[in-house]
Amino acid sequence: MLLPLDKGGFGILDLKARNDAIDVNWLKEYLNYDERPTWALLADDIFARTVPTKCVPAEHELRINPFLQHWKPVRNRLPDELKALVDAAKKWGLRLEGRAIARSILRALPMWDHSQADRTKIHSLASKSAATACLKHTHKLRTVGDFERLAAEQFDPAHKSTGTCICDRCTYLRLDLGCERPQACYARAAEFLNALPKKWDPRGEHPEDYEEDLSRDALRVFGSEELPPEIFNRSVTEYGTISDALRIFTGPSEVCQTIPDMSVEQNDNFETVATDGSCYRNGERNAQAGAGVYFGVDDPRNVCARLPASLEQTNQTGEAVASLLAAK
C-alpha cells in the first residue's frame, strides 16, 4: 500500500518512516555545532540536570553533552521531545567516528568524561584531589584543547619540574590565578590526555600533518603545463566542527581507534602507465566489462582483461580494476 501508484501501490504516506526522519533531523539540528540554535542550549541544560544521583562528572557545568561524553540522562525524567532525541540517537547508532579527525575538532571535544577515553581511568582521575579540583574550578578547563595547552606548560624551557618553580608562567598561575601547585596541575592535565586513544589525542602525529605535502609532492613530480595531472586525493582527515565527526547508521562494532597510516615512501623512481575500463552494453542486464593497462609498446606488463561475472559489469568497475592491476 505504501508503494507509489505506478508500482502497484496506493501511494499512502509511510508515517513511521516520516516520523523517524523528523526525529533524525531534530537530532542533527541539536548537534549543529556550526551555529547551535537556542533550544539546543536549553536542551543541554535539561540533559545535564536530569541525571542519576551519582553521576560523573558530579558538577553540572562539566556535563556538556551526553552524546560526546560517557554520562547519560535518566530517560523517563526527560520531556517527550528530548526522549525522542535520545531514542533516535540509540536507534540509528549515533557516535563520534571518522578515519582521522582534524585537531581542531579533537581540541573542541569536552575532556571531562570524554566518550572515547578509557572510562575507568578517566573516572579515577576525576575523583576528588587537589589537582583535579584546581583544574575544574581555578583553571576552569573544559575541552581537550584546554588540557593540552596547560599540559604543554611543563615543557617550557624556563620551567623546572618542581613545586617551587618561579618561571613566569608558574608565577602568574600562583599570584594571578590562585593555583597553588602549577606543576601538579600540568602533570594531572597530561594524565587526562593520556587516557585518550591516540586517534583522539591531538598531541601525536595525525594524517593531516602530511596529507597536504603528499599532494604538493605529486604535483611537483607529475605536473606539467601541457597536461596538468589529476592527483588522487589521499586525504582521510575529517575537518570542520564536532558535527562533522558525528555519524548515524553505524553498526554494533566498536569505534575504530586506529589512526590510518596514509604516508607514502619517498621514491623518485616512477613510471607513467595508462589505465582504462570499458563496458559493452553498459547499463543493460547482459553488459560485459573489461579493464586495460598499458605501460608501453610490447611491454609484457600490458594487460587486457575481462571482468569476472562476480563483479558489477560497468565501465567504472573496469576503471577501478585497471588501476588495481596497474598498482600490482
Secondary structure, 3 states (H helix, E strand, C coil): CCCCHHHCCCCCCCHHHHHHHHHHHHHHHHCCCCCCCHHHHHHHHHHHHCCCCCCCCCCHHHCCCCCCECCCCCHHHCCHHHHHHHHHHHHCCCEECCCEECHHHHHHCECCCECCCCHHHHHHHCCCCHHHHHHHHHCCCCEHHHHHHHHHHHHCCCCCCCCCCCCHHHHHHHHHHCCCCHHHHHHHHHHHHHCCCHHHCCCCCCHHHCHHHHHHHHHHHHCCCCCCCCCCCCCCEECCCHHHHEECCCCCCCCCCCCCCCCCCCCCCCCCCEEEEEEECCCCCCCEEEEEEECCCCCCCCEEEECCCCCCCCHHHHHHHHHHHHHC
